């Protein structure tokens, strides 16, 4: 099943901020707010990607340890 991307609606964007705007966000223009939300999303994705890479590296090292422990005759 392939999901088609859709254009986010204003309500979707508003919900990304938790449904309420902080004082900082209230003082922003729409463009500033969109860039702010995009930056927050980017940081969240970067953090998650780094976590996943860390898990992948640890599991790879564990797998290599298991492979190296196999006695070859």
N, C-alpha and C positions, 0 to 999 in steps of 0.2 A: 504494500500500500504506500503510495507516494503522496506526501502532503505538499500541497502547493503553498508557497509563501503568500501571505496576505498583508495588505497595508494596515499597520496598526491604527486603530481608531483613537480619538482623544481620550476616551474612557480607559482604553488599554494603557495608554501612556501614563495617565493619572494614577492608575492602579499600581504601576511600577514604583511609584514613590510612596506606597503604603496607603494611598487614598487620601492623605492629607499633605498639605504643603508646609514646610518649615518657613520661618521668617526669612531665611536666606533665599529659599526658592520663590517666595512671594515677591521678592524684590527683583527677580530675574525677568528678562524678556523671554518670550517663548523660545527663541533661538538659543539663548543662554541656558535655559532649562533643559532643552533637548540635548545640547552638548554636555551639560552636567550629568544628566541621566545616562547618556551614552558612555561617558567617562567612568561612571560608577559601574555600569554593566561590563565595560572592558576590564576594569580592575577585578571584578568578580570572576570573569572568565579566565583571566590570567592566573589568579590564585588557584582556581580549580584545575587548570591545565598543569600548573606546577605540582600540585598535589598528585595528580594522576601520573605524571612523569616520575615522581618520586616513588610511587607504588610500583610502577613498571620496572624501574631500576632495581628496587629491592627484590622483587620477584625474579628478575633476571639473574641477579647475583645468587639468590637461593637456588635457582635452577642450575646455574653453573656449578655450584657446590655439590649438588646431587650428581650431576654428570661426571664431575671430576672424581667423585668417590666410587664410581663404578670400576670394578676391577676388570681389566681387559686381559684375556688370555691369548 
